[in-house]
Amino acid sequence: MKTKTLYRPVGEKEMILIIESGYKRFPPRLEWQPIFYPVLNEEYASEIAEKWNTRDGFGNYLGFVTQFEVSEEIYNQYPAQNVGARNHNELWVPSEKLEIFNEAIIGDIKVIKIYVGDHFKRSESPEIENLISKLKKQ
């Protein structure tokens, strides 16, 4: 089966839900979020995690870059959108299709980078603290 590699920058709350899924799926979107948008390259995911997530108190000032594989068949069903600079490319998956998209994830969702904002104090989640310690050593 052919796959495509995608990335998703997330904050602490979304990361906890990914952990609770066994690193297998992304959580449902909130009612005001009509689109799930994984990004097509690590550079753009890192930019969002570092410049946006680390300034967001809702995500505890943490930015995680996740990486995952999805079947090419499902990938090709959704339009890639450029939303700014040349490398700012996202796959736009309607929120109501997220479950189908999650089923097309091959293997685990991996955390490949973490950014810690200036206002981060501590996580109440031992799993998050473990990820921070592990990734800071790399």
A tleap script that builds the chain and sets N, CA, C and O, in Angstrom:
source leaprc.protein.ff14SB
mol = sequence {
  NMET LYS THR LYS THR LEU TYR ARG PRO VAL
  GLY GLU LYS GLU MET ILE LEU ILE ILE GLU
  SER GLY TYR LYS ARG PHE PRO PRO ARG LEU
  GLU TRP GLN PRO ILE PHE TYR PRO VAL LEU
  ASN GLU GLU TYR ALA SER GLU ILE ALA GLU
  LYS TRP ASN THR ARG ASP GLY PHE GLY ASN
  TYR LEU GLY PHE VAL THR GLN PHE GLU VAL
  SER GLU GLU ILE TYR ASN GLN TYR PRO ALA
  GLN ASN VAL GLY ALA ARG ASN HIE ASN GLU
  LEU TRP VAL PRO SER GLU LYS LEU GLU ILE
  PHE ASN GLU ALA ILE ILE GLY ASP ILE LYS
  VAL ILE LYS ILE TYR VAL GLY ASP HIE PHE
  LYS ARG SER GLU SER PRO GLU ILE GLU ASN
  LEU ILE SER LYS LEU LYS LYS CGLN
}
set mol.1.N position { 0.845 -1.187 0.000 }
set mol.1.CA position { 0.000 0.000 0.000 }
set mol.1.C position { 0.886 1.244 0.000 }
set mol.1.O position { 1.827 1.354 0.786 }
set mol.2.N position { 0.574 2.154 -0.874 }
set mol.2.CA position { 1.312 3.411 -0.932 }
set mol.2.C position { 0.760 4.361 0.120 }
set mol.2.O position { -0.444 4.415 0.369 }
set mol.3.N position { 1.679 5.115 0.734 }
set mol.3.CA position { 1.272 6.074 1.765 }
set mol.3.C position { 1.883 7.435 1.482 }
set mol.3.O position { 2.813 7.571 0.688 }
set mol.4.N position { 1.342 8.422 2.143 }
set mol.4.CA position { 1.871 9.789 2.122 }
set mol.4.C position { 2.180 10.178 3.557 }
set mol.4.O position { 1.443 9.829 4.479 }
set mol.5.N position { 3.277 10.904 3.738 }
set mol.5.CA position { 3.647 11.405 5.057 }
set mol.5.C position { 3.043 12.788 5.244 }
set mol.5.O position { 3.177 13.666 4.391 }
set mol.6.N position { 2.378 12.962 6.374 }
set mol.6.CA position { 1.783 14.248 6.720 }
set mol.6.C position { 2.235 14.647 8.118 }
set mol.6.O position { 2.779 13.834 8.865 }
set mol.7.N position { 2.004 15.899 8.455 }
set mol.7.CA position { 2.410 16.462 9.741 }
set mol.7.C position { 1.232 17.231 10.323 }
set mol.7.O position { 0.384 17.748 9.596 }
set mol.8.N position { 1.200 17.293 11.638 }
set mol.8.CA position { 0.140 18.071 12.289 }
set mol.8.C position { 0.719 18.736 13.530 }
set mol.8.O position { 1.135 18.045 14.460 }
set mol.9.N position { 0.752 20.064 13.562 }
set mol.9.CA position { 1.166 20.762 14.774 }
set mol.9.C position { -0.005 20.806 15.751 }
set mol.9.O position { -1.129 21.128 15.366 }
set mol.10.N position { 0.260 20.483 17.011 }
set mol.10.CA position { -0.811 20.473 18.020 }
set mol.10.C position { -0.297 21.063 19.330 }
set mol.10.O position { 0.907 21.110 19.582 }
set mol.11.N position { -1.234 21.507 20.148 }
set mol.11.CA position { -0.936 21.955 21.503 }
set mol.11.C position { -1.146 20.817 22.486 }
set mol.11.O position { -1.412 19.681 22.094 }
set mol.12.N position { -1.024 21.133 23.759 }
set mol.12.CA position { -1.082 20.092 24.791 }
set mol.12.C position { -2.426 19.358 24.824 }
set mol.12.O position { -2.443 18.129 24.902 }
set mol.13.N position { -3.537 20.068 24.767 }
set mol.13.CA position { -4.843 19.405 24.886 }
set mol.13.C position { -5.056 18.386 23.777 }
set mol.13.O position { -5.512 17.273 24.036 }
set mol.14.N position { -4.729 18.757 22.546 }
set mol.14.CA position { -4.889 17.818 21.438 }
set mol.14.C position { -3.896 16.669 21.565 }
set mol.14.O position { -4.217 15.528 21.233 }
set mol.15.N position { -2.690 16.969 22.044 }
set mol.15.CA position { -1.689 15.913 22.210 }
set mol.15.C position { -2.137 14.882 23.233 }
set mol.15.O position { -1.930 13.684 23.038 }
set mol.16.N position { -2.747 15.333 24.320 }
set mol.16.CA position { -3.246 14.400 25.340 }
set mol.16.C position { -4.291 13.465 24.729 }
set mol.16.O position { -4.297 12.270 25.025 }
set mol.17.N position { -5.170 13.995 23.881 }
set mol.17.CA position { -6.187 13.154 23.242 }
set mol.17.C position { -5.562 12.159 22.261 }
set mol.17.O position { -6.048 11.037 22.123 }
set mol.18.N position { -4.503 12.562 21.589 }
set mol.18.CA position { -3.780 11.636 20.704 }
set mol.18.C position { -3.153 10.517 21.535 }
set mol.18.O position { -3.237 9.344 21.169 }
set mol.19.N position { -2.530 10.879 22.645 }
set mol.19.CA position { -1.934 9.887 23.543 }
set mol.19.C position { -3.013 8.910 24.027 }
set mol.19.O position { -2.801 7.698 24.032 }
set mol.20.N position { -4.164 9.446 24.430 }
set mol.20.CA position { -5.257 8.594 24.929 }
set mol.20.C position { -5.773 7.631 23.869 }
set mol.20.O position { -6.340 6.591 24.203 }
set mol.21.N position { -5.584 7.965 22.592 }
set mol.21.CA position { -6.001 7.069 21.508 }
set mol.21.C position { -4.945 6.003 21.228 }
set mol.21.O position { -5.115 5.186 20.322 }
set mol.22.N position { -3.863 6.003 21.993 }
set mol.22.CA position { -2.763 5.077 21.724 }
set mol.22.C position { -1.931 5.511 20.532 }
set mol.22.O position { -1.306 4.680 19.874 }
set mol.23.N position { -1.918 6.816 20.248 }
set mol.23.CA position { -1.199 7.399 19.113 }
set mol.23.C position { -1.759 6.889 17.781 }
set mol.23.O position { -1.015 6.709 16.817 }
set mol.24.N position { -3.064 6.661 17.737 }
set mol.24.CA position { -3.692 6.091 16.543 }
set mol.24.C position { -4.611 7.041 15.796 }
set mol.24.O position { -4.866 6.832 14.610 }
set mol.25.N position { -5.121 8.088 16.459 }
set mol.25.CA position { -6.093 8.947 15.788 }
set mol.25.C position { -6.077 10.372 16.342 }
set mol.25.O position { -5.614 10.645 17.450 }
set mol.26.N position { -6.601 11.247 15.517 }
set mol.26.CA position { -6.749 12.646 15.916 }
set mol.26.C position { -8.153 12.840 16.474 }
set mol.26.O position { -9.103 12.216 16.001 }
set mol.27.N position { -8.287 13.706 17.480 }
set mol.27.CA position { -9.603 13.900 18.110 }
set mol.27.C position { -10.560 14.651 17.193 }
set mol.27.O position { -10.139 15.359 16.277 }
set mol.28.N position { -11.858 14.485 17.456 }
set mol.28.CA position { -12.858 15.228 16.669 }
set mol.28.C position { -12.612 16.730 16.773 }
set mol.28.O position { -12.093 17.229 17.771 }
set mol.29.N position { -12.988 17.411 15.742 }
set mol.29.CA position { -12.863 18.867 15.719 }
set mol.29.C position { -13.947 19.470 16.611 }
set mol.29.O position { -14.991 18.861 16.842 }
set mol.30.N position { -13.679 20.663 17.100 }
set mol.30.CA position { -14.688 21.386 17.863 }
set mol.30.C position { -15.750 21.899 16.892 }
set mol.30.O position { -15.492 22.006 15.693 }
set mol.31.N position { -16.928 22.214 17.394 }
set mol.31.CA position { -18.038 22.577 16.500 }
set mol.31.C position { -17.739 23.793 15.623 }
set mol.31.O position { -18.328 23.935 14.551 }
set mol.32.N position { -16.849 24.658 16.054 }
set mol.32.CA position { -16.509 25.844 15.266 }
set mol.32.C position { -15.313 25.607 14.333 }
set mol.32.O position { -14.816 26.544 13.708 }
set mol.33.N position { -14.854 24.349 14.241 }
set mol.33.CA position { -13.718 24.001 13.378 }
set mol.33.C position { -14.199 23.094 12.237 }
set mol.33.O position { -14.281 21.878 12.410 }
set mol.34.N position { -14.513 23.672 11.086 }
set mol.34.CA position { -15.092 22.871 10.001 }
set mol.34.C position { -14.087 22.001 9.240 }
set mol.34.O position { -14.480 21.123 8.472 }
set mol.35.N position { -12.788 22.248 9.455 }
set mol.35.CA position { -11.778 21.545 8.665 }
set mol.35.C position { -10.677 21.002 9.578 }
set mol.35.O position { -10.231 21.670 10.512 }
set mol.36.N position { -10.256 19.778 9.283 }
set mol.36.CA position { -9.056 19.200 9.882 }
set mol.36.C position { -7.962 19.404 8.842 }
set mol.36.O position { -8.119 18.999 7.690 }
set mol.37.N position { -6.863 20.022 9.235 }
set mol.37.CA position { -5.852 20.354 8.235 }
set mol.37.C position { -4.454 19.896 8.642 }
set mol.37.O position { -3.703 20.646 9.265 }
set mol.38.N position { -4.115 18.666 8.286 }
set mol.38.CA position { -2.708 18.282 8.416 }
set mol.38.C position { -1.907 19.044 7.359 }
set mol.38.O position { -2.448 19.451 6.331 }
set mol.39.N position { -0.626 19.229 7.620 }
set mol.39.CA position { 0.190 19.984 6.676 }
set mol.39.C position { 1.112 19.040 5.914 }
set mol.39.O position { 1.376 17.921 6.352 }
set mol.40.N position { 1.593 19.507 4.772 }
set mol.40.CA position { 2.307 18.638 3.847 }
set mol.40.C position { 3.815 18.594 4.051 }
set mol.40.O position { 4.500 17.793 3.417 }
set mol.41.N position { 4.344 19.453 4.935 }
set mol.41.CA position { 5.797 19.403 5.137 }
set mol.41.C position { 6.159 19.749 6.580 }
set mol.41.O position { 5.458 20.497 7.261 }
set mol.42.N position { 7.254 19.191 7.007 }
set mol.42.CA position { 7.704 19.353 8.396 }
set mol.42.C position { 8.063 20.799 8.714 }
set mol.42.O position { 7.816 21.270 9.824 }
set mol.43.N position { 8.635 21.493 7.763 }
set mol.43.CA position { 9.041 22.890 7.988 }
set mol.43.C position { 7.838 23.756 8.377 }
set mol.43.O position { 7.915 24.538 9.325 }
set mol.44.N position { 6.748 23.618 7.656 }
set mol.44.CA position { 5.547 24.398 7.948 }
set mol.44.C position { 4.939 23.982 9.287 }
set mol.44.O position { 4.508 24.837 10.062 }
set mol.45.N position { 4.902 22.685 9.565 }
set mol.45.CA position { 4.376 22.199 10.851 }
set mol.45.C position { 5.200 22.762 12.003 }
set mol.45.O position { 4.646 23.168 13.024 }
set mol.46.N position { 6.507 22.789 11.844 }
set mol.46.CA position { 7.391 23.328 12.880 }
set mol.46.C position { 7.157 24.819 13.083 }
set mol.46.O position { 7.171 25.315 14.210 }
set mol.47.N position { 6.944 25.520 11.987 }
set mol.47.CA position { 6.691 26.964 12.064 }
set mol.47.C position { 5.417 27.241 12.876 }
set mol.47.O position { 5.406 28.133 13.725 }
set mol.48.N position { 4.354 26.485 12.622 }
set mol.48.CA position { 3.102 26.671 13.361 }
set mol.48.C position { 3.305 26.319 14.836 }
set mol.48.O position { 2.903 27.075 15.720 }
set mol.49.N position { 3.926 25.175 15.094 }
set mol.49.CA position { 4.126 24.721 16.478 }
set mol.49.C position { 4.943 25.732 17.271 }
set mol.49.O position { 4.635 26.023 18.427 }
set mol.50.N position { 5.983 26.264 16.643 }
set mol.50.CA position { 6.873 27.186 17.348 }
set mol.50.C position { 6.289 28.595 17.474 }
set mol.50.O position { 6.378 29.206 18.539 }
set mol.51.N position { 5.699 29.110 16.406 }
set mol.51.CA position { 5.260 30.504 16.403 }
set mol.51.C position { 3.836 30.719 16.902 }
set mol.51.O position { 3.502 31.814 17.353 }
set mol.52.N position { 2.987 29.688 16.828 }
set mol.52.CA position { 1.589 29.832 17.240 }
set mol.52.C position { 1.295 29.069 18.525 }
set mol.52.O position { 0.816 29.640 19.504 }
set mol.53.N position { 1.590 27.770 18.508 }
set mol.53.CA position { 1.221 26.950 19.665 }
set mol.53.C position { 1.923 27.387 20.943 }
set mol.53.O position { 1.331 27.310 22.020 }
set mol.54.N position { 3.159 27.840 20.855 }
set mol.54.CA position { 3.891 28.233 22.066 }
set mol.54.C position { 3.393 29.555 22.648 }
set mol.54.O position { 3.811 29.952 23.736 }
set mol.55.N position { 2.512 30.228 21.936 }
set mol.55.CA position { 1.933 31.488 22.428 }
set mol.55.C position { 0.467 31.320 22.842 }
set mol.55.O position { -0.216 32.292 23.165 }
set mol.56.N position { 0.000 30.073 22.826 }
set mol.56.CA position { -1.404 29.786 23.076 }
set mol.56.C position { -1.602 29.152 24.447 }
set mol.56.O position { -1.196 28.014 24.679 }
set mol.57.N position { -2.231 29.900 25.353 }
set mol.57.CA position { -2.484 29.392 26.692 }
set mol.57.C position { -3.403 28.187 26.711 }
set mol.57.O position { -3.287 27.340 27.597 }
set mol.58.N position { -4.325 28.090 25.742 }
set mol.58.CA position { -5.237 26.948 25.664 }
set mol.58.C position { -4.449 25.648 25.485 }
set mol.58.O position { -4.867 24.602 25.983 }
set mol.59.N position { -3.321 25.700 24.783 }
set mol.59.CA position { -2.465 24.530 24.555 }
set mol.59.C position { -1.293 24.471 25.514 }
set mol.59.O position { -0.327 23.746 25.277 }
set mol.60.N position { -1.375 25.244 26.616 }
set mol.60.CA position { -0.347 25.279 27.663 }
set mol.60.C position { 1.023 25.710 27.123 }
set mol.60.O position { 2.063 25.297 27.635 }
set mol.61.N position { 1.003 26.538 26.092 }
set mol.61.CA position { 2.240 27.107 25.539 }
set mol.61.C position { 3.211 26.026 25.048 }
set mol.61.O position { 4.429 26.204 25.085 }
set mol.62.N position { 2.651 24.915 24.591 }
set mol.62.CA position { 3.457 23.825 24.038 }
set mol.62.C position { 3.087 23.618 22.579 }
set mol.62.O position { 1.915 23.699 22.210 }
set mol.63.N position { 4.085 23.352 21.757 }
set mol.63.CA position { 3.854 23.037 20.355 }
set mol.63.C position { 4.506 21.714 20.012 }
set mol.63.O position { 5.726 21.573 20.095 }
set mol.64.N position { 3.694 20.751 19.629 }
set mol.64.CA position { 4.187 19.440 19.230 }
set mol.64.C position { 4.066 19.312 17.718 }
set mol.64.O position { 3.066 19.735 17.138 }
set mol.65.N position { 5.065 18.740 17.082 }
set mol.65.CA position { 4.983 18.417 15.665 }
set mol.65.C position { 4.792 16.911 15.578 }
set mol.65.O position { 5.663 16.135 15.972 }
set mol.66.N position { 3.637 16.509 15.055 }
set mol.66.CA position { 3.379 15.091 14.868 }
set mol.66.C position { 3.581 14.741 13.398 }
set mol.66.O position { 3.416 15.573 12.506 }
set mol.67.N position { 3.943 13.484 13.178 }
set mol.67.CA position { 4.166 12.970 11.826 }
set mol.67.C position { 3.413 11.647 11.722 }
set mol.67.O position { 3.406 10.850 12.660 }
set mol.68.N position { 2.785 11.425 10.581 }
set mol.68.CA position { 2.050 10.182 10.404 }
set mol.68.C position { 1.937 9.850 8.922 }
set mol.68.O position { 2.137 10.696 8.050 }
set mol.69.N position { 1.612 8.601 8.675 }
set mol.69.CA position { 1.412 8.113 7.314 }
set mol.69.C position { -0.077 7.876 7.102 }
set mol.69.O position { -0.770 7.386 7.994 }
set mol.70.N position { -0.554 8.221 5.935 }
set mol.70.CA position { -1.949 7.974 5.572 }
set mol.70.C position { -1.957 7.326 4.190 }
set mol.70.O position { -1.083 7.594 3.366 }
set mol.71.N position { -2.937 6.483 3.948 }
set mol.71.CA position { -2.998 5.820 2.647 }
set mol.71.C position { -3.118 6.867 1.536 }
set mol.71.O position { -3.823 7.868 1.671 }
set mol.72.N position { -2.415 6.607 0.449 }
set mol.72.CA position { -2.432 7.525 -0.684 }
set mol.72.C position { -3.850 7.650 -1.263 }
set mol.72.O position { -4.234 8.715 -1.748 }
set mol.73.N position { -4.601 6.586 -1.211 }
set mol.73.CA position { -5.969 6.591 -1.732 }
set mol.73.C position { -6.829 7.638 -1.003 }
set mol.73.O position { -7.552 8.401 -1.643 }
set mol.74.N position { -6.749 7.669 0.317 }
set mol.74.CA position { -7.504 8.655 1.097 }
set mol.74.C position { -6.904 10.051 0.906 }
set mol.74.O position { -7.633 11.028 0.734 }
set mol.75.N position { -5.586 10.135 0.938 }
set mol.75.CA position { -4.898 11.412 0.734 }
set mol.75.C position { -5.391 12.102 -0.541 }
set mol.75.O position { -5.647 13.306 -0.544 }
set mol.76.N position { -5.519 11.339 -1.607 }
set mol.76.CA position { -5.897 11.900 -2.907 }
set mol.76.C position { -7.351 12.357 -2.973 }
set mol.76.O position { -7.751 12.992 -3.950 }
set mol.77.N position { -8.142 12.049 -1.960 }
set mol.77.CA position { -9.555 12.444 -1.957 }
set mol.77.C position { -9.768 13.886 -1.482 }
set mol.77.O position { -10.862 14.432 -1.622 }
set mol.78.N position { -8.732 14.493 -0.925 }
set mol.78.CA position { -8.900 15.829 -0.333 }
set mol.78.C position { -7.961 16.822 -1.009 }
set mol.78.O position { -6.829 16.476 -1.347 }
set mol.79.N position { -8.423 18.049 -1.207 }
set mol.79.CA position { -7.604 19.036 -1.910 }
set mol.79.C position { -6.484 19.602 -1.037 }
set mol.79.O position { -6.691 19.911 0.137 }
set mol.80.N position { -5.322 19.728 -1.614 }
set mol.80.CA position { -4.229 20.441 -0.954 }
set mol.80.C position { -4.452 21.926 -1.208 }
set mol.80.O position { -4.809 22.336 -2.312 }
set mol.81.N position { -4.237 22.715 -0.173 }
set mol.81.CA position { -4.465 24.152 -0.268 }
set mol.81.C position { -3.192 24.887 0.144 }
set mol.81.O position { -2.539 24.523 1.122 }
set mol.82.N position { -2.851 25.917 -0.609 }
set mol.82.CA position { -1.766 26.795 -0.210 }
set mol.82.C position { -2.394 27.961 0.537 }
set mol.82.O position { -3.303 28.619 0.030 }
set mol.83.N position { -1.892 28.215 1.769 }
set mol.83.CA position { -2.514 29.233 2.613 }
set mol.83.C position { -1.561 30.371 2.969 }
set mol.83.O position { -1.758 31.054 3.974 }
set mol.84.N position { -0.545 30.576 2.162 }
set mol.84.CA position { 0.389 31.664 2.449 }
set mol.84.C position { 1.662 31.519 1.634 }
set mol.84.O position { 1.644 31.578 0.404 }
set mol.85.N position { 2.764 31.330 2.342 }
set mol.85.CA position { 4.064 31.188 1.679 }
set mol.85.C position { 4.093 29.912 0.832 }
set mol.85.O position { 3.207 29.063 0.928 }
set mol.86.N position { 5.110 29.802 0.022 }
set mol.86.CA position { 5.241 28.685 -0.919 }
set mol.86.C position { 5.116 27.324 -0.233 }
set mol.86.O position { 4.554 26.392 -0.809 }
set mol.87.N position { 5.636 27.201 0.998 }
set mol.87.CA position { 5.611 25.910 1.702 }
set mol.87.C position { 4.421 25.770 2.657 }
set mol.87.O position { 4.354 24.788 3.396 }
set mol.88.N position { 3.505 26.699 2.664 }
set mol.88.CA position { 2.345 26.656 3.563 }
set mol.88.C position { 1.195 25.888 2.911 }
set mol.88.O position { 0.177 26.458 2.519 }
set mol.89.N position { 1.396 24.581 2.812 }
set mol.89.CA position { 0.428 23.722 2.152 }
set mol.89.C position { -0.225 22.778 3.149 }
set mol.89.O position { 0.440 22.146 3.970 }
set mol.90.N position { -1.550 22.702 3.052 }
set mol.90.CA position { -2.346 21.888 3.972 }
set mol.90.C position { -3.284 20.993 3.170 }
set mol.90.O position { -3.672 21.316 2.047 }
set mol.91.N position { -3.634 19.876 3.768 }
set mol.91.CA position { -4.673 19.028 3.212 }
set mol.91.C position { -5.955 19.386 3.948 }
set mol.91.O position { -5.980 19.356 5.178 }
set mol.92.N position { -7.004 19.718 3.238 }
set mol.92.CA position { -8.244 20.135 3.879 }
set mol.92.C position { -9.227 18.972 3.908 }
set mol.92.O position { -9.775 18.569 2.882 }
set mol.93.N position { -9.433 18.447 5.107 }
set mol.93.CA position { -10.348 17.337 5.318 }
set mol.93.C position { -11.557 17.877 6.081 }
set mol.93.O position { -11.396 18.378 7.194 }
set mol.94.N position { -12.757 17.789 5.516 }
set mol.94.CA position { -13.933 18.260 6.254 }
set mol.94.C position { -14.052 17.517 7.584 }
set mol.94.O position { -13.799 16.315 7.662 }
set mol.95.N position { -14.436 18.240 8.611 }
set mol.95.CA position { -14.526 17.658 9.954 }
set mol.95.C position { -15.354 16.385 9.992 }
set mol.95.O position { -15.023 15.444 10.713 }
set mol.96.N position { -16.423 16.356 9.221 }
set mol.96.CA position { -17.285 15.169 9.241 }
set mol.96.C position { -16.629 13.947 8.598 }
set mol.96.O position { -17.153 12.838 8.710 }
set mol.97.N position { -15.496 14.134 7.931 }
set mol.97.CA position { -14.760 13.021 7.304 }
set mol.97.C position { -13.551 12.589 8.139 }
set mol.97.O position { -12.800 11.704 7.729 }
set mol.98.N position { -13.363 13.204 9.298 }
set mol.98.CA position { -12.170 12.918 10.099 }
set mol.98.C position { -12.092 11.456 10.529 }
set mol.98.O position { -11.000 10.887 10.551 }
set mol.99.N position { -13.209 10.839 10.867 }
set mol.99.CA position { -13.175 9.431 11.286 }
set mol.99.C position { -12.662 8.540 10.156 }
set mol.99.O position { -11.851 7.643 10.388 }
set mol.100.N position { -13.134 8.787 8.940 }
set mol.100.CA position { -12.667 8.023 7.775 }
set mol.100.C position { -11.179 8.268 7.582 }
set mol.100.O position { -10.422 7.338 7.308 }
set mol.101.N position { -10.760 9.521 7.725 }
set mol.101.CA position { -9.354 9.867 7.589 }
set mol.101.C position { -8.524 9.150 8.659 }
set mol.101.O position { -7.467 8.598 8.354 }
set mol.102.N position { -8.993 9.155 9.897 }
set mol.102.CA position { -8.288 8.464 10.988 }
set mol.102.C position { -8.112 6.980 10.683 }
set mol.102.O position { -7.073 6.400 10.999 }
set mol.103.N position { -9.113 6.372 10.077 }
set mol.103.CA position { -9.030 4.944 9.735 }
set mol.103.C position { -7.958 4.681 8.684 }
set mol.103.O position { -7.471 3.556 8.569 }
set mol.104.N position { -7.589 5.691 7.927 }
set mol.104.CA position { -6.589 5.548 6.871 }
set mol.104.C position { -5.168 5.792 7.362 }
set mol.104.O position { -4.218 5.678 6.587 }
set mol.105.N position { -5.008 6.129 8.656 }
set mol.105.CA position { -3.663 6.319 9.214 }
set mol.105.C position { -3.002 4.959 9.333 }
set mol.105.O position { -3.577 4.020 9.884 }
set mol.106.N position { -1.796 4.864 8.815 }
set mol.106.CA position { -1.030 3.624 8.836 }
set mol.106.C position { 0.025 3.748 9.939 }
set mol.106.O position { 0.870 4.643 9.894 }
set mol.107.N position { -0.024 2.859 10.918 }
set mol.107.CA position { 0.943 2.905 12.019 }
set mol.107.C position { 0.550 3.944 13.048 }
set mol.107.O position { -0.611 4.343 13.142 }
set mol.108.N position { 1.528 4.373 13.811 }
set mol.108.CA position { 1.302 5.317 14.900 }
set mol.108.C position { 1.558 6.758 14.473 }
set mol.108.O position { 2.313 7.025 13.538 }
set mol.109.N position { 0.916 7.668 15.175 }
set mol.109.CA position { 1.220 9.092 15.065 }
set mol.109.C position { 2.458 9.319 15.928 }
set mol.109.O position { 2.457 8.990 17.114 }
set mol.110.N position { 3.500 9.873 15.345 }
set mol.110.CA position { 4.763 10.076 16.062 }
set mol.110.C position { 4.926 11.552 16.423 }
set mol.110.O position { 4.502 12.438 15.682 }
set mol.111.N position { 5.541 11.792 17.563 }
set mol.111.CA position { 5.912 13.155 17.944 }
set mol.111.C position { 7.383 13.311 17.575 }
set mol.111.O position { 8.238 12.601 18.104 }
set mol.112.N position { 7.675 14.240 16.666 }
set mol.112.CA position { 9.049 14.379 16.192 }
set mol.112.C position { 9.750 15.631 16.712 }
set mol.112.O position { 10.978 15.709 16.702 }
set mol.113.N position { 8.966 16.611 17.168 }
set mol.113.CA position { 9.555 17.838 17.725 }
set mol.113.C position { 8.620 18.398 18.771 }
set mol.113.O position { 7.411 18.167 18.744 }
set mol.114.N position { 9.204 19.139 19.693 }
set mol.114.CA position { 8.397 19.867 20.666 }
set mol.114.C position { 9.019 21.236 20.878 }
set mol.114.O position { 10.239 21.389 20.937 }
set mol.115.N position { 8.147 22.224 20.989 }
set mol.115.CA position { 8.563 23.590 21.280 }
set mol.115.C position { 7.884 24.003 22.576 }
set mol.115.O position { 6.686 23.788 22.759 }
set mol.116.N position { 8.656 24.593 23.464 }
set mol.116.CA position { 8.146 24.999 24.773 }
set mol.116.C position { 8.171 26.516 24.837 }
set mol.116.O position { 9.226 27.137 24.707 }
set mol.117.N position { 7.006 27.105 25.038 }
set mol.117.CA position { 6.893 28.553 25.094 }
set mol.117.C position { 7.379 29.134 26.411 }
set mol.117.O position { 7.537 28.416 27.398 }
set mol.118.N position { 7.614 30.431 26.417 }
set mol.118.CA position { 8.130 31.131 27.593 }
set mol.118.C position { 7.199 31.045 28.800 }
set mol.118.O position { 7.665 31.092 29.938 }
set mol.119.N position { 5.891 30.921 28.571 }
set mol.119.CA position { 4.930 30.926 29.673 }
set mol.119.C position { 4.556 29.532 30.175 }
set mol.119.O position { 3.748 29.396 31.093 }
set mol.120.N position { 5.140 28.504 29.575 }
set mol.120.CA position { 4.864 27.136 30.027 }
set mol.120.C position { 5.414 26.949 31.436 }
set mol.120.O position { 6.552 27.317 31.728 }
set mol.121.N position { 4.595 26.378 32.294 }
set mol.121.CA position { 5.037 26.103 33.681 }
set mol.121.C position { 5.331 24.616 33.846 }
set mol.121.O position { 6.479 24.216 34.037 }
set mol.122.N position { 4.297 23.819 33.770 }
set mol.122.CA position { 4.412 22.379 33.947 }
set mol.122.C position { 3.121 21.755 33.439 }
set mol.122.O position { 2.060 22.376 33.492 }
set mol.123.N position { 3.217 20.546 32.957 }
set mol.123.CA position { 2.025 19.838 32.529 }
set mol.123.C position { 1.507 18.974 33.670 }
set mol.123.O position { 2.282 18.429 34.456 }
set mol.124.N position { 0.196 18.858 33.749 }
set mol.124.CA position { -0.402 17.955 34.721 }
set mol.124.C position { -0.371 16.514 34.218 }
set mol.124.O position { -0.674 15.586 34.968 }
set mol.125.N position { -0.009 16.330 32.966 }
set mol.125.CA position { 0.031 15.005 32.359 }
set mol.125.C position { 1.447 14.421 32.443 }
set mol.125.O position { 2.385 15.006 31.902 }
set mol.126.N position { 1.609 13.285 33.109 }
set mol.126.CA position { 2.934 12.654 33.150 }
set mol.126.C position { 3.434 12.257 31.755 }
set mol.126.O position { 4.637 12.283 31.493 }
set mol.127.N position { 2.512 11.891 30.867 }
set mol.127.CA position { 2.909 11.516 29.506 }
set mol.127.C position { 3.493 12.704 28.752 }
set mol.127.O position { 4.463 12.564 28.007 }
set mol.128.N position { 2.891 13.876 28.953 }
set mol.128.CA position { 3.399 15.089 28.309 }
set mol.128.C position { 4.768 15.439 28.874 }
set mol.128.O position { 5.688 15.760 28.121 }
set mol.129.N position { 4.909 15.381 30.193 }
set mol.129.CA position { 6.209 15.663 30.813 }
set mol.129.C position { 7.271 14.692 30.291 }
set mol.129.O position { 8.414 15.086 30.060 }
set mol.130.N position { 6.899 13.437 30.107 }
set mol.130.CA position { 7.816 12.439 29.578 }
set mol.130.C position { 8.240 12.786 28.141 }
set mol.130.O position { 9.417 12.682 27.795 }
set mol.131.N position { 7.276 13.196 27.314 }
set mol.131.CA position { 7.601 13.601 25.942 }
set mol.131.C position { 8.545 14.796 25.930 }
set mol.131.O position { 9.496 14.834 25.149 }
set mol.132.N position { 8.284 15.766 26.791 }
set mol.132.CA position { 9.138 16.952 26.847 }
set mol.132.C position { 10.558 16.544 27.210 }
set mol.132.O position { 11.514 16.978 26.567 }
set mol.133.N position { 10.699 15.716 28.232 }
set mol.133.CA position { 12.040 15.275 28.658 }
set mol.133.C position { 12.738 14.493 27.566 }
set mol.133.O position { 13.919 14.713 27.301 }
set mol.134.N position { 12.025 13.589 26.934 }
set mol.134.CA position { 12.595 12.734 25.898 }
set mol.134.C position { 13.059 13.544 24.686 }
set mol.134.O position { 14.158 13.336 24.173 }
set mol.135.N position { 12.214 14.465 24.237 }
set mol.135.CA position { 12.544 15.220 23.036 }
set mol.135.C position { 13.564 16.320 23.278 }
set mol.135.O position { 14.277 16.708 22.353 }
set mol.136.N position { 13.652 16.829 24.498 }
set mol.136.CA position { 14.661 17.839 24.793 }
set mol.136.C position { 16.066 17.237 24.772 }
set mol.136.O position { 17.042 17.945 24.524 }
set mol.137.N position { 16.169 15.936 25.031 }
set mol.137.CA position { 17.474 15.266 25.047 }
set mol.137.C position { 18.001 14.998 23.644 }
set mol.137.O position { 19.193 14.745 23.469 }
set mol.138.N position { 17.134 15.052 22.653 }
set mol.138.CA position { 17.554 14.748 21.283 }
set mol.138.C position { 18.265 15.899 20.634 }
set mol.138.O position { 18.680 15.797 19.479 }
savepdb mol mol.pdb
quit
